[in-house]
Amino acid sequence: MILQAGTPQTSLLRVLFLGLSTLAAFSRAQMELHVPPGLNKLEAVEGEEVVLPAWYTMAREESSSHPREVPILIWFLEQEGKEPNQVLSYINGVMTNKPGTALVHSISSRNVSLHLMALQEGDSGTYRCSVNVQNDEGKSIGHSIKSIELKVLVPPAPPSCSLQGVPYVGTNVTLNCKSPRSKPTAQYQWERLAPSSQVFFGPALDAVRGSLKLTNLSIAMSGVYVCKAQNRVGFAKCNVTLDVMTGSKAAVVAGAVVGTFVGLVLIAGLVLLYQRRSKTLEELANDIKEDAIAPRTLPWTKGSDTISKNGTLSSVTSARALRPNKAAPPRPGTFTPTPSVSSQALSSPRLPRIDEPPPQAVSLTPGGVSSSALSRMGAVPVMVPAQSQAGSLV
């Protein structure tokens, strides 16, 4: 039967054909991302390199009449407790990658395997690959995500060996060995080198902690002991020399240790004593400077009438009383004033008076010492009341 165009049956078949064609094109455009079986969990050694394999395929190949595919690729790393970290991306024909990462093949080959170089322990985690294929019009024609778990293993770092205890005959010592870094955790093995080779096992050996306990030492147990730290990706060694001593030799060593300690203590004491002595001398010098007596002031001008510092007129009155009276000579039988020692010691500096004539020399005693001489010597005249021949005061 032939159907003519324009009939209802023709329109229905056309719509059905177009719908099937669209579904067929969609199914042909479906893509899938692949990871080799058994390679979704990988292990690698630190410092080496690894390839995370992945590629994608289309369910049915596009014909030459269909637009070409434009892939969008992103590799990112997920680690526990951290935000996802982008490692490599290919978007709009532009490649962006971190140092030490690259694609193994060209993106046009549909192989999106990731190459990681110079691995570090921090590169461990889950790597996710996301591929989104678009056509020239920017419409997505397929998308897929695959994951690969990577664990970076670390061989044991060089361990450190130590001896705990004093190795002399009859005592016990412990040999310790520890590697600062290892993934997975290192196991330890101790052995003694030739000429008395020996491999140690438990219970003397603790393979997890790396300790070896040697009891009841003897001279024959002296030698070089080697510790080997190893895991399934590598190993490292260290050694310690055990020299078992007799009692006398141990006493000599102990005496040397004690003597060294005492010497250090004595040196420290001498240093402290020297510092304290220097400080004491410095304080003494400061005290002497503070206790020094200030220089004495120059005396006031001698040989003239003076006034006391407190402004009183007693000194002036005494000085005037000693001046001789030209009109009336001294009465016979009276005592001649003599300088008082106490008044000389307690006298105050005196200022010269300008309004009076200079004092004249007066004969005081048979020795011929004048009042002006006494004044120059700093004496202060004191009035002594005259007495009569009968002994009464005048």
C-alpha positions as CSV (number, residue, x, y, z in Angstrom):
1,M,0.0,0.0,0.0
2,I,1.3,3.4,-1.0
3,L,0.4,6.3,1.2
4,Q,0.1,9.7,-0.4
5,A,1.5,12.8,1.0
6,G,-0.8,15.0,2.9
7,T,-2.9,12.3,4.4
8,P,-3.1,11.9,8.2
9,Q,-1.3,8.6,8.1
10,T,1.7,10.3,6.4
11,S,2.0,12.9,9.1
12,L,1.9,10.4,11.8
13,L,4.7,8.3,10.3
14,R,6.8,11.4,9.8
15,V,6.5,12.4,13.5
16,L,7.3,8.9,14.6
17,F,10.4,8.8,12.3
18,L,11.7,12.0,13.6
19,G,11.2,10.9,17.2
20,L,13.1,7.7,16.6
21,S,15.8,9.5,14.8
22,T,16.3,11.8,17.8
23,L,16.4,8.9,20.3
24,A,18.9,7.1,18.1
25,A,21.1,10.1,17.9
26,F,21.0,10.5,21.7
27,S,21.9,6.9,22.2
28,R,24.8,7.2,19.8
29,A,26.0,10.3,21.6
30,Q,26.2,8.6,25.1
31,M,29.8,8.3,26.4
32,E,31.4,6.3,29.2
33,L,34.6,6.9,31.3
34,H,36.7,3.8,31.9
35,V,39.2,2.8,34.6
36,P,41.0,-0.6,34.3
37,P,39.6,-3.2,36.6
38,G,41.7,-3.6,39.7
39,L,43.4,-0.3,39.2
40,N,41.0,1.9,41.1
41,K,43.2,1.6,44.2
42,L,46.9,2.3,43.6
43,E,50.0,2.5,45.8
44,A,53.2,4.3,45.0
45,V,56.5,5.1,46.8
46,E,57.4,8.7,47.8
47,G,59.8,10.3,45.4
48,E,58.7,8.2,42.5
49,E,55.9,8.7,39.9
50,V,52.6,7.0,39.0
51,V,50.0,7.1,36.2
52,L,46.3,7.2,37.1
53,P,44.7,5.4,34.0
54,A,41.4,6.7,32.6
55,W,39.8,7.1,29.1
56,Y,36.3,7.6,27.7
57,T,34.4,6.2,24.8
58,M,31.2,7.0,23.0
59,A,28.4,4.5,22.9
60,R,28.2,4.8,19.0
61,E,30.7,6.7,16.9
62,E,29.5,10.0,15.4
63,S,29.2,10.1,11.6
64,S,31.2,12.6,9.7
65,S,28.1,14.7,9.1
66,H,27.7,15.3,12.9
67,P,29.5,18.1,14.7
68,R,32.8,17.2,16.4
69,E,33.0,16.6,20.1
70,V,34.5,19.1,22.5
71,P,35.6,17.5,25.9
72,I,35.8,19.3,29.2
73,L,38.2,17.5,31.6
74,I,38.8,18.1,35.3
75,W,41.0,16.1,37.7
76,F,40.7,17.0,41.4
77,L,41.9,15.6,44.6
78,E,39.8,14.8,47.7
79,Q,41.3,14.4,51.1
80,E,39.7,13.7,54.4
81,G,38.9,17.0,56.2
82,K,39.9,19.2,53.3
83,E,38.1,20.9,50.4
84,P,38.5,19.4,46.9
85,N,41.7,20.6,45.2
86,Q,41.8,20.9,41.5
87,V,44.9,19.2,40.0
88,L,44.4,19.5,36.3
89,S,41.8,20.9,33.9
90,Y,41.2,21.2,30.2
91,I,38.5,23.7,29.4
92,N,37.9,25.4,26.0
93,G,41.2,24.1,24.7
94,V,43.2,25.6,27.6
95,M,45.2,23.3,29.8
96,T,45.8,24.2,33.5
97,N,47.8,22.0,35.8
98,K,49.8,22.0,39.0
99,P,53.6,21.4,39.0
100,G,54.4,17.7,38.8
101,T,51.1,16.8,36.9
102,A,50.4,16.2,33.2
103,L,48.3,14.2,30.8
104,V,49.9,11.1,29.4
105,H,48.3,11.5,26.0
106,S,46.8,14.2,23.9
107,I,43.2,15.1,24.8
108,S,42.1,14.3,21.3
109,S,42.9,10.6,21.8
110,R,40.2,10.4,24.5
111,N,42.9,9.1,26.9
112,V,42.7,11.3,30.0
113,S,45.2,9.4,32.1
114,L,46.9,11.6,34.8
115,H,50.7,11.5,35.3
116,L,51.9,12.4,38.8
117,M,55.7,12.9,39.3
118,A,58.0,13.3,42.4
119,L,55.3,12.0,44.7
120,Q,55.0,13.2,48.3
121,E,53.1,11.7,51.2
122,G,50.7,14.6,51.0
123,D,49.6,13.5,47.5
124,S,47.7,10.6,49.0
125,G,43.9,10.7,48.6
126,T,41.0,10.1,46.2
127,Y,41.5,11.4,42.6
128,R,38.3,12.1,40.7
129,C,38.1,12.5,36.9
130,S,35.2,14.3,35.4
131,V,34.6,14.3,31.6
132,N,31.8,16.3,29.9
133,V,31.6,16.0,26.1
134,Q,29.9,18.9,24.2
135,N,29.2,19.6,20.6
136,D,30.1,22.7,18.6
137,E,26.9,24.3,19.8
138,G,27.9,23.9,23.5
139,K,25.3,21.3,24.2
140,S,26.3,18.4,26.4
141,I,26.2,15.0,24.7
142,G,27.7,13.0,27.6
143,H,29.1,13.2,31.1
144,S,30.8,10.7,33.4
145,I,32.9,10.6,36.6
146,K,35.4,7.9,37.9
147,S,37.5,7.7,41.0
148,I,41.0,6.3,41.8
149,E,42.3,6.0,45.3
150,L,46.1,6.6,45.7
151,K,48.2,5.9,48.7
152,V,51.8,7.2,48.8
153,L,54.1,5.0,50.9
154,V,57.1,6.2,52.7
155,P,60.2,4.1,53.3
156,P,61.7,4.3,56.8
157,A,63.9,7.4,57.4
158,P,67.3,6.7,58.9
159,P,66.8,5.6,62.5
160,S,68.7,6.7,65.6
161,C,70.4,4.1,67.9
162,S,71.1,4.7,71.6
163,L,72.3,2.8,74.7
164,Q,70.4,3.0,78.0
165,G,72.4,1.9,81.1
166,V,76.0,1.5,82.1
167,P,77.5,-1.6,80.4
168,Y,79.7,-3.4,82.9
169,V,79.8,-7.0,83.8
170,G,76.7,-8.4,85.5
171,T,74.3,-5.5,84.8
172,N,71.5,-5.0,82.3
173,V,71.3,-2.5,79.4
174,T,68.7,-1.7,76.7
175,L,69.5,-0.8,73.1
176,N,66.9,1.5,71.5
177,C,66.2,2.2,67.8
178,K,63.6,4.6,66.3
179,S,62.9,5.8,62.8
180,P,61.3,9.3,62.7
181,R,59.2,8.7,59.6
182,S,57.7,5.6,58.0
183,K,54.5,4.7,56.1
184,P,53.4,2.0,56.9
185,T,54.9,1.8,60.4
186,A,58.4,0.3,60.4
187,Q,59.3,-3.0,62.0
188,Y,62.7,-3.3,63.8
189,Q,65.3,-6.0,63.8
190,W,68.6,-6.2,65.9
191,E,71.7,-8.2,65.1
192,R,75.3,-8.4,66.3
193,L,78.0,-8.3,63.6
194,A,81.0,-10.6,63.3
195,P,83.0,-12.1,64.7
196,S,80.2,-13.1,67.1
197,S,77.3,-12.8,64.7
198,Q,73.8,-13.1,66.3
199,V,70.2,-12.3,65.3
200,F,67.9,-11.4,68.2
201,F,64.2,-12.3,68.6
202,G,61.5,-11.9,71.2
203,P,61.1,-11.6,74.1
204,A,64.5,-9.8,74.3
205,L,63.5,-7.9,71.1
206,D,60.5,-5.6,70.8
207,A,60.0,-5.4,67.0
208,V,57.4,-2.6,67.3
209,R,59.2,-0.3,69.7
210,G,62.7,-1.2,68.4
211,S,64.2,-2.0,71.8
212,L,66.6,-4.9,72.6
213,K,67.2,-5.8,76.3
214,L,70.5,-7.4,77.2
215,T,70.7,-9.0,80.7
216,N,73.6,-10.2,82.8
217,L,76.3,-8.7,80.6
218,S,79.6,-10.4,80.0
219,I,82.8,-9.4,78.2
220,A,81.9,-11.7,75.4
221,M,78.7,-9.7,74.7
222,S,80.8,-6.7,73.6
223,G,80.6,-5.8,69.9
224,V,78.7,-3.7,67.2
225,Y,75.0,-4.0,67.2
226,V,73.0,-3.0,64.1
227,C,69.3,-2.0,64.0
228,K,67.4,-2.4,60.8
229,A,64.1,-0.5,60.4
230,Q,62.0,-1.7,57.4
231,N,58.6,-1.8,55.9
232,R,57.4,-3.2,52.5
233,V,58.8,-0.3,50.5
234,G,62.3,0.1,52.0
235,F,64.6,0.0,55.0
236,A,67.3,2.0,56.8
237,K,70.0,1.1,59.4
238,C,71.9,2.4,62.4
239,N,74.4,0.9,64.8
240,V,75.7,1.2,68.3
241,T,79.0,-0.2,69.9
242,L,78.6,-2.0,73.2
243,D,81.8,-2.2,75.3
244,V,81.2,-4.2,78.4
245,M,83.5,-3.1,81.2
246,T,84.8,-4.8,84.4
247,G,84.2,-3.3,87.8
248,S,87.5,-1.5,88.0
249,K,87.1,0.0,84.5
250,A,83.6,1.1,85.3
251,A,84.9,2.8,88.5
252,V,87.5,4.7,86.5
253,V,84.8,5.8,84.0
254,A,82.4,6.8,86.8
255,G,85.2,8.7,88.5
256,A,86.0,10.5,85.3
257,V,82.4,11.5,84.9
258,V,82.1,12.7,88.5
259,G,85.4,14.6,88.2
260,T,84.3,16.3,85.1
261,F,81.0,17.3,86.8
262,V,82.8,18.6,89.9
263,G,85.2,20.6,87.7
264,L,82.3,22.3,85.9
265,V,80.7,23.1,89.2
266,L,84.0,24.7,90.5
267,I,84.4,26.8,87.3
268,A,80.8,28.0,87.7
269,G,81.4,28.9,91.3
270,L,84.6,30.9,90.5
271,V,82.8,32.8,87.8
272,L,80.0,33.7,90.2
273,L,82.5,34.7,92.9
274,Y,84.4,36.9,90.5
275,Q,81.1,38.6,89.4
276,R,80.0,39.1,93.0
277,R,83.5,40.6,94.0
278,S,83.4,43.0,91.1
279,K,79.9,44.1,92.1
280,T,81.0,44.6,95.7
281,L,84.0,46.8,94.7
282,E,81.8,48.9,92.5
283,E,79.3,49.4,95.3
284,L,82.2,50.3,97.7
285,A,83.5,52.9,95.3
286,N,80.1,54.5,95.0
287,D,79.8,54.6,98.9
288,I,83.1,56.4,99.1
289,K,82.1,59.0,96.6
290,E,78.8,59.6,98.5
291,D,80.6,60.0,101.9
292,A,83.3,62.4,100.7
293,I,83.5,65.7,102.7
294,A,82.8,68.8,100.7
295,P,85.6,71.4,100.6
296,R,85.5,74.1,103.4
297,T,84.5,77.6,102.4
298,L,86.9,80.4,102.6
299,P,86.7,82.4,105.9
300,W,85.3,85.9,105.9
301,T,87.5,89.0,105.7
302,K,89.4,89.4,108.9
303,G,90.5,92.6,110.6
304,S,87.2,94.4,110.6
305,D,83.9,94.5,112.4
306,T,81.6,91.6,111.5
307,I,77.9,90.8,111.8
308,S,76.6,87.4,112.6
309,K,74.6,85.4,110.0
310,N,71.5,85.3,112.2
311,G,71.3,89.1,112.0
312,T,71.7,89.7,115.7
313,L,73.5,92.7,117.1
314,S,75.4,90.8,119.9
315,S,78.6,90.6,117.9
316,V,78.4,94.2,116.9
317,T,78.0,95.3,120.5
318,S,80.9,93.2,121.7
319,A,83.1,94.5,118.9
320,R,82.3,98.1,119.8
321,A,82.9,97.5,123.5
322,L,86.5,96.5,122.7
323,R,87.4,99.7,120.9
324,P,89.6,101.9,123.0
325,N,88.2,105.3,124.2
326,K,90.7,108.0,123.3
327,A,89.2,110.4,125.8
328,A,89.2,108.1,128.8
329,P,92.2,105.7,129.3
330,P,91.6,102.4,130.9
331,R,91.1,102.5,134.6
332,P,93.8,101.1,136.7
333,G,93.1,97.9,138.4
334,T,90.7,96.7,135.7
335,F,91.1,93.5,133.9
336,T,92.1,93.6,130.3
337,P,89.7,91.7,128.0
338,T,91.1,88.5,126.6
339,P,89.8,86.5,123.8
340,S,87.6,83.6,124.8
341,V,88.3,80.3,123.3
342,S,84.7,79.2,123.4
343,S,83.5,82.4,121.8
344,Q,86.2,82.0,119.1
345,A,85.0,78.6,118.3
346,L,81.3,79.6,118.2
347,S,81.8,82.9,116.3
348,S,80.1,83.4,113.0
349,P,81.8,84.9,109.9
350,R,81.6,88.7,110.0
351,L,81.1,91.3,107.3
352,P,83.2,94.4,107.3
353,R,81.4,97.6,108.2
354,I,81.9,100.5,105.8
355,D,80.5,103.4,107.8
356,E,83.1,103.2,110.7
357,P,86.8,103.9,110.7
358,P,89.2,100.9,110.8
359,P,90.1,99.7,114.2
360,Q,93.3,100.9,115.9
361,A,95.7,98.8,117.7
362,V,95.2,98.8,121.4
363,S,97.7,97.4,123.9
364,L,95.9,94.7,125.8
365,T,98.4,92.6,127.7
366,P,102.1,92.8,128.5
367,G,102.6,90.5,125.6
368,G,101.7,93.3,123.3
369,V,98.9,91.6,121.3
370,S,96.5,94.2,119.8
371,S,92.8,93.9,119.3
372,S,93.3,94.1,115.6
373,A,95.6,91.1,115.7
374,L,93.1,89.2,117.8
375,S,90.5,90.1,115.3
376,R,92.6,88.8,112.4
377,M,93.0,85.6,114.3
378,G,89.2,85.3,114.4
379,A,88.7,86.0,118.2
380,V,85.6,87.6,119.4
381,P,86.0,90.2,122.3
382,V,84.1,89.5,125.5
383,M,83.4,92.1,128.2
384,V,84.7,91.1,131.6
385,P,83.4,93.3,134.4
386,A,86.1,95.2,136.3
387,Q,86.7,94.7,140.0
388,S,87.6,97.1,142.7
389,Q,90.4,96.5,145.0
390,A,87.9,95.3,147.6
391,G,86.8,92.6,145.1
392,S,83.5,94.1,144.2
393,L,82.3,94.4,140.7
394,V,82.3,97.9,139.2
